[in-house]
């Protein structure tokens, strides 16, 4: 990586061209180790992203005094500031939110300064522009004898404010591994990774053993966890506390069978008792058994509240032998019975006639 201060004409306003598009050289013939500096849309996007990620804006000073202050001891007042960059295809890289100080704006308006000299970082093997440090207003952007001083100062400053391509590659590799570890998509940003890492840390801290520790060893934590799982898997269950699932299922099935048998027996007793006491008609037996199978308590409550029907507890002939001839009509008592039970007289008559014919 190398540092260079190049120059373009100063136009004023809140927009400022920092580099031309494509290949370009300094007024003094630089760079010397490569044919030219070079920037395109792809390279510019890296600079635009870096600018957007900065908290503080880029400074525009006078005659690169920010870089020379340590050497000459003079103050380095700002002429302006900018933070937002924009690439214009075929034209170059621009700062589009320049804020000039009143002093600088007046000096530019009076043509006291004519050029802008951005300080860039570039790949000394390809000439690709890979970083932007700052800019300066100047009238002589390629002063003899000043280049070495500027490069030394800018190199020192740049290494504390940005990363080299090697460092960026290393960071990209680290982010890729973290995305895999956190099950994040390939396009997840560094902010996404940091957020998910914090969520994981918060979750891990819910473990009292982790919270009590001064630091955390994830590899050891996972090893201990696997050991605990293996130990529990190999342990023989205590028969006094646990039973096999198969045994539990068998017991549950048997309990269900016994419950059904008990319920069926209870329903049978209720129905037989109700038929004997005259609380149910023989025609109601099937209904009562179906009702009891679904709700034994409900059937019991129904029968408890049902009054016995007197005509069902005696004989229909008043103790006389039954007539062999079919019944032509219902007696008054039989009609009363039908009314009490909500049974159709015609249906009940047909039932009696069928019994007589049998």
Secondary structure, 3 states (H helix, E strand, C coil): CEEEECCEECCCCCCEEEEECEEECCCCCCCCCCCCEEECHHHHHHHHHHHHHCCCCEEEEECCHHHHHHHHCCCCCEEEEECCEEEECCCEEEECCCEECHHHHHHHHCCCCCEEEEEEEECCCCCEEEEEEEEEEECCCCCCCCHHHHHHHHHHHHHCCCCCHHHHHHHHHHHHHHHHHCCCCCCCCHHHHHHHHHHHHHHHCCCHHHHHCCCCCHHHHHHHHHHHHHHHHHCCCCCCCCCCHHHHHHHHHHHHHHHHHHHHHHHHHHHHHHHHHCCCCHHHHHHHHHHHHHCHHHHHHHHHHCCCCHHHHCCCCCCCCCCCCCCCCCCHHHHHHHHHHCCCHHHHHHHHHHHHHC
